[in-house]
């Protein structure tokens, strides 16, 4: 049930013209810059959990995006 809800939500957000990504493009947001900021933050958080001894997450349904 959760998977269906998530898939439906993703569909809604990716709709051309009305989804969140279309709205971001209309707002002239620099999606490349935002992506770079997200990748940098992910790198910081990954280093943080590794240094604190927290086990690395196990991605079972999504492929991890490399940075």
Protein Blocks (a to p, Z undefined) as FASTA:
>chain_A
ZZmmmmmmmmmmmpghjamklmmmmnopafklmmmmmmmmmmmmmmmmmmnopacdddfk
bccddZZ
